Amino acid sequence: MRAFDGIVIGGGPAGMFAAITAASQGQRVLLLERNDRLGRKLLITGKGRCNVTNDCSAQEVLQNTPRNGRFLYSAMTAFPPEKTKAFFEQRGCALKTERGNRVFPVTDRASSILECLQSELRRQGVTVKTARVSHILTNQGQVSGVQTQNETIPARWVILATGGASYPATGSTGDGYAMAAELGHTVIPAVGSLVPLETAGQDCQKMQGLSLRNVGVKLLNAKGKVLYKDFGELLFTHFGVSGPTVLSASCHWKGEGCRLVIDLKPALEESKLDARILRDLEQYQNRTMENALTDLLPRSMIPVVLERLGIPPDMQANSLTRAARRSLVELLKAFPVEITGKRPVAEAIVTSGGVKVSEIDPKTMGSKLVPGLYFAGEVMDCDAYTGGFNLQIAWATAYAAGMAVHSEEAE
């Protein structure tokens, strides 16, 4: 007799939740994690606060999933955000909802979520072991167990929840892709999805560290077509741009010729912005242009704006022509930044790519090629915007897989 009915590979959010769900259905579950502790990537999500989910409907999650959202319909309908919230709150982990419907633990500590999951793993009797799986074993085409670095462990089902290829230091090194491919699955090459963007020139570097709030952001292709638009925070860095709006825009980056256009004053239409600038120039008419714009723009941005417009920083404010003022208005409403590429996949919050979803049953997350094999989380080719949507995908797909495995017929 086997010691375990099934094995979950990967101790991240999806793996832990799949193990909990399967065990709650009476399955004897072994959870294998290559790191010496569970949830290492979970601890760094949401800047260490853990954006657990988004307080919205299942349909809204799918609308915020640009890649293979339709595939997730059944899983998300069965386990929407409200069920995620109920799971944690019923187990004593209080949650709160912030701007953009982002849900966090009241403690503002990702460790609160991890502790809740670990407590539930113990309560459900899941066995947790540190081991790196090298192969998923089959017998006559059916899953029969796994091979680790030093033992063979029999099982009649396996849930693959190894994550993507982002943040390799946390253990997401793409092991799951190799295991799935070995069993005949197609793996879409992984690239960074929610990832900062690199820019041309030195303007962003000159503003390094400047964080802008409440700005409008559009990503345009070479022909000027809007690929994505957003509103929120943006950060200038030593390589280009980052921040929530940029990370979501990166999902839509199409290569050469793309540019980001920032509306620095989205609350003001052009005529009102012109009037505001005119008022500032009159108030500070005897100052230099560099000092006359301090009420309007962050200090590190002023030299960049003036240089782009060809306005000498030491020019008197009362010398600015109407045409130059018009150009200033236009630049503040559409500040362009040429995008040259994405940062490396290792810096991505999530990866785009993974096991091809057409080879997976959307109701059970079961493999269409190998009976007894299931998938959960980022190892599959699905990814969403920032805001708790990617973790919601992890919970929902893990729940689908965990509920499905108990119907696997025993030999």
C-alpha positions in Angstrom: 0.0 0.0 0.0 1.2 3.5 -0.9 2.0 5.9 2.0 0.3 8.7 -0.1 -2.5 9.0 -2.6 -0.9 11.9 -4.3 2.0 14.3 -4.4 2.0 18.1 -4.9 5.3 19.4 -6.3 6.0 23.0 -5.2 5.4 24.7 -1.9 4.3 28.1 -3.1 0.8 29.6 -2.9 -0.7 27.2 -5.5 1.0 24.2 -4.2 0.1 24.7 -0.6 -3.5 25.5 -1.5 -3.8 22.5 -3.8 -2.4 20.2 -1.0 -4.9 21.7 1.5 -7.8 21.2 -0.9 -6.9 17.6 -1.8 -6.4 16.7 1.9 -9.7 18.2 2.8 -11.3 15.7 0.4 -9.7 12.8 2.3 -6.6 12.3 0.2 -3.3 11.4 1.8 -1.1 14.2 0.5 2.7 14.7 0.3 3.9 18.2 -0.4 7.4 18.4 -1.8 9.3 21.7 -1.8 12.9 22.2 -3.0 13.6 25.0 -0.5 14.1 24.5 3.2 10.9 26.4 3.8 7.5 27.0 2.1 6.3 30.1 0.5 9.5 32.0 -0.1 8.0 33.9 -3.1 4.8 34.5 -1.3 6.7 36.5 1.4 7.9 39.0 -1.1 4.6 39.6 -2.9 3.0 43.0 -2.6 6.3 44.5 -1.3 6.2 42.0 1.6 2.5 42.7 2.4 1.0 40.1 0.1 -1.8 41.3 -2.2 -3.9 38.2 -1.5 -6.7 38.8 -4.1 -8.8 41.5 -5.6 -12.2 42.2 -4.1 -14.1 41.8 -7.4 -16.2 39.3 -9.3 -14.9 36.3 -11.1 -15.6 38.0 -14.4 -13.5 41.0 -13.5 -10.6 38.8 -12.7 -10.8 37.3 -16.2 -11.1 40.8 -17.7 -7.7 41.5 -15.9 -6.1 38.4 -17.3 -4.8 39.3 -20.8 -3.4 35.9 -21.5 -5.7 32.9 -21.6 -8.3 34.4 -19.4 -11.1 32.3 -21.0 -9.4 29.1 -20.0 -9.8 30.1 -16.4 -13.6 30.6 -16.5 -14.7 27.4 -14.8 -12.0 27.5 -12.1 -12.6 31.1 -11.3 -16.4 30.7 -11.2 -16.0 27.8 -8.8 -13.5 29.7 -6.6 -13.9 33.5 -7.0 -12.3 36.2 -4.8 -15.1 36.1 -2.3 -14.2 32.4 -1.5 -10.5 33.3 -1.2 -11.4 36.0 1.4 -13.7 33.7 3.3 -11.0 31.0 3.4 -8.5 33.2 5.2 -10.9 35.1 7.4 -12.6 32.0 8.6 -9.2 30.8 9.8 -8.5 34.0 11.8 -6.5 35.9 9.2 -8.3 39.3 9.0 -8.2 41.0 5.6 -8.7 44.6 4.4 -9.4 46.2 1.0 -7.4 49.1 -0.3 -7.3 51.3 -3.4 -8.0 49.4 -6.6 -9.8 46.7 -4.6 -6.5 45.2 -3.6 -6.9 42.9 -0.6 -4.2 42.6 2.1 -3.9 41.0 5.5 -4.8 43.6 8.2 -1.3 43.0 9.7 0.4 44.2 6.4 2.6 41.2 6.7 2.8 38.5 4.0 3.9 36.1 6.8 0.3 36.2 8.2 -0.9 34.6 5.0 1.9 32.0 5.0 1.3 31.2 8.7 -2.5 30.6 7.9 -1.7 28.3 5.1 0.9 26.3 7.1 -1.5 26.0 10.0 -4.1 24.6 7.6 -1.6 22.2 6.1 -1.0 20.8 9.6 -4.7 20.6 10.4 -5.4 18.7 7.2 -2.6 16.3 7.9 -0.5 17.1 4.8 3.1 15.7 5.0 5.6 18.3 4.0 9.1 17.3 2.9 12.2 19.1 1.5 13.1 17.5 -1.8 13.8 18.5 -5.4 11.8 16.4 -7.9 13.6 15.5 -11.1 11.0 13.4 -12.9 7.3 12.6 -12.8 7.0 8.8 -13.3 4.4 7.0 -15.3 3.4 3.4 -15.8 1.6 2.6 -19.1 1.0 6.3 -19.6 -0.6 6.9 -16.2 1.2 8.8 -13.4 2.8 6.4 -10.9 4.9 8.7 -8.7 7.9 10.9 -8.7 11.7 10.6 -8.6 13.6 13.0 -6.3 17.4 13.4 -5.9 17.5 10.3 -3.6 14.3 8.3 -3.7 11.3 7.1 -5.7 7.9 7.9 -4.2 4.8 6.1 -5.6 1.5 8.0 -6.0 -1.5 7.8 -8.3 -1.7 11.5 -9.0 0.6 14.5 -9.1 -0.2 18.2 -9.0 2.6 20.3 -10.7 2.7 23.7 -9.0 6.4 24.7 -9.4 5.7 28.3 -10.5 7.2 30.2 -13.4 10.8 31.4 -14.0 10.7 34.7 -12.2 12.6 35.4 -9.0 14.8 32.3 -9.3 16.3 32.9 -5.9 12.9 31.8 -4.4 13.1 28.5 -6.3 11.2 29.4 -9.5 13.7 28.1 -11.9 11.5 26.5 -14.5 11.8 22.9 -13.2 8.1 22.3 -13.8 8.5 23.2 -17.5 11.0 20.5 -18.0 8.9 17.8 -16.2 5.8 18.7 -18.2 7.8 18.7 -21.5 9.3 15.3 -20.6 5.7 13.9 -20.4 4.8 15.3 -23.8 3.3 18.7 -22.9 4.0 21.8 -25.0 5.7 24.5 -23.1 5.4 28.1 -24.3 8.8 29.8 -23.6 8.7 31.9 -20.5 9.2 35.7 -20.7 8.7 38.3 -18.1 5.1 39.5 -17.9 4.8 41.9 -15.0 8.2 43.3 -15.5 9.9 46.8 -15.5 10.7 48.4 -18.9 14.0 49.7 -20.2 14.0 53.1 -22.0 16.1 54.9 -24.6 18.2 58.0 -23.7 19.1 59.3 -20.2 16.0 61.2 -19.2 14.6 58.4 -16.9 18.0 58.0 -15.3 18.2 61.7 -14.6 14.9 61.3 -12.7 15.9 58.0 -11.0 14.0 57.5 -7.7 11.1 59.8 -8.6 7.8 58.2 -8.0 4.7 59.8 -9.6 1.2 59.1 -8.3 -2.1 59.5 -10.1 -0.7 59.8 -13.6 -2.3 58.5 -16.8 -0.2 55.9 -18.8 -0.7 54.7 -22.4 1.4 52.2 -24.2 1.5 52.9 -28.0 2.8 50.7 -30.8 5.0 52.0 -33.7 1.8 53.2 -35.5 0.5 55.1 -32.5 -2.2 52.5 -31.7 -3.0 52.3 -28.0 -2.1 48.8 -26.7 -2.8 49.5 -23.1 -3.9 52.4 -20.8 -3.9 52.7 -17.1 -4.0 55.3 -14.2 -1.9 55.2 -11.0 1.7 55.0 -9.9 4.9 55.1 -12.0 8.6 55.1 -10.9 11.6 56.3 -12.8 14.7 54.0 -12.3 18.3 53.7 -13.4 17.3 51.6 -16.4 13.9 53.1 -17.3 10.4 52.9 -15.7 8.7 50.7 -13.2 5.7 50.8 -10.9 2.2 49.2 -11.0 1.1 51.0 -14.3 4.3 50.0 -16.1 4.2 46.4 -14.9 0.7 45.9 -16.2 1.6 47.7 -19.5 4.6 45.4 -19.9 2.1 42.5 -20.6 1.3 44.3 -23.9 4.8 45.4 -25.1 5.1 44.3 -28.7 8.8 45.1 -29.4 10.5 47.8 -31.4 8.8 51.2 -31.8 6.6 51.0 -28.7 6.5 54.1 -26.4 5.0 55.0 -23.1 3.1 58.3 -23.0 2.5 59.7 -19.6 -0.2 62.3 -18.8 1.4 64.1 -15.8 -1.8 66.1 -15.1 -4.7 63.9 -15.9 -7.1 65.9 -13.7 -6.7 69.0 -15.9 -7.8 69.4 -19.5 -5.4 71.4 -21.6 -7.1 74.7 -21.3 -7.2 74.5 -17.5 -3.6 73.4 -17.4 -2.6 76.3 -19.6 -4.4 78.7 -17.3 -2.6 77.1 -14.3 0.8 77.5 -15.9 0.0 81.1 -16.9 -0.9 81.8 -13.2 2.4 80.3 -12.0 4.4 82.2 -14.5 2.8 85.5 -13.5 3.3 84.7 -9.8 7.0 83.9 -10.4 7.6 86.2 -13.3 11.0 87.4 -12.0 12.3 83.9 -11.3 14.1 81.6 -13.7 12.1 79.0 -15.5 13.8 76.3 -13.4 12.4 77.9 -10.2 9.1 79.0 -11.7 7.8 75.4 -12.2 8.4 74.1 -8.7 4.7 74.2 -7.8 3.8 72.4 -11.0 6.4 69.6 -11.3 8.8 67.5 -9.0 12.2 69.2 -8.9 14.1 66.4 -10.6 11.7 66.5 -13.5 12.0 70.2 -14.3 15.5 70.1 -16.0 14.3 67.2 -18.2 11.1 69.0 -19.3 12.9 72.2 -20.0 15.6 70.4 -22.0 13.1 68.6 -24.1 11.4 71.9 -25.0 14.7 73.7 -25.6 14.0 76.2 -22.9 17.1 77.5 -21.1 16.7 76.8 -17.3 18.0 80.2 -16.4 15.5 82.1 -18.7 13.2 84.5 -16.9 9.7 83.2 -16.5 8.2 86.4 -18.0 10.1 85.8 -21.2 8.3 82.5 -22.1 6.4 82.9 -25.4 2.9 81.7 -25.9 4.1 79.0 -28.3 6.6 77.7 -25.8 3.9 77.6 -23.1 1.7 75.7 -25.5 4.5 73.2 -26.1 4.8 72.8 -22.3 1.1 72.1 -21.9 1.3 69.4 -24.7 4.4 67.8 -23.1 2.8 67.6 -19.7 -0.3 66.0 -21.1 1.7 63.5 -23.3 5.3 63.0 -22.0 6.7 60.3 -24.3 9.3 57.7 -23.2 10.7 55.3 -25.9 10.7 51.7 -24.7 13.7 49.6 -25.8 12.8 46.3 -24.0 11.8 44.5 -20.9 14.0 43.8 -17.9 15.2 40.1 -17.6 12.7 37.4 -16.8 14.4 36.9 -13.4 13.2 40.4 -12.4 9.6 39.7 -13.4 6.8 39.4 -10.8 5.2 36.7 -12.9 6.1 35.0 -16.2 4.1 34.8 -19.4 4.5 31.3 -20.9 4.4 27.8 -19.5 2.4 24.7 -20.1 0.0 25.2 -23.1 -3.5 25.5 -21.7 -5.2 23.7 -24.7 -3.6 20.6 -23.3 -5.2 21.0 -19.9 -8.9 20.4 -18.9 -10.2 23.8 -17.7 -12.6 22.3 -15.2 -10.1 20.0 -13.4 -6.7 21.4 -14.4 -6.0 17.8 -15.4 -3.6 16.9 -18.2 -5.3 15.8 -21.4 -2.2 13.8 -22.3 -1.3 12.0 -19.0 -4.0 10.6 -16.7 -3.2 11.5 -13.0 -1.3 14.7 -13.8 -2.7 18.1 -12.8 -1.4 21.7 -12.9 -1.9 24.7 -10.6 -0.7 28.3 -10.7 2.0 30.0 -12.7 3.4 26.8 -14.3 0.6 27.2 -16.8 0.5 29.8 -19.6 -1.8 32.3 -17.8 -0.9 35.7 -16.4 -2.8 38.8 -15.2 -2.2 42.4 -14.3 -1.1 43.6 -10.9 -3.7 43.9 -8.2 -4.0 40.5 -6.6 -5.2 38.8 -9.8 -2.3 36.4 -10.2 -2.6 35.1 -6.7 -6.3 34.7 -7.3 -5.5 32.5 -10.3 -3.2 30.5 -8.1 -5.9 29.9 -5.5 -8.6 29.1 -8.1 -6.6 26.7 -10.2 -5.2 25.0 -7.1 -8.7 24.5 -5.8 -9.9 23.0 -9.1 -7.0 20.6 -9.1 -7.3 19.7 -5.4 -11.0 19.0 -5.8 -10.5 16.9 -8.9 -7.8 14.5 -7.6 -10.0 12.7 -5.2 -12.1 11.4 -8.1 -9.0 9.6 -9.4 -9.9 6.0 -9.3 -7.7 3.8 -7.1 -6.1 0.9 -8.7 
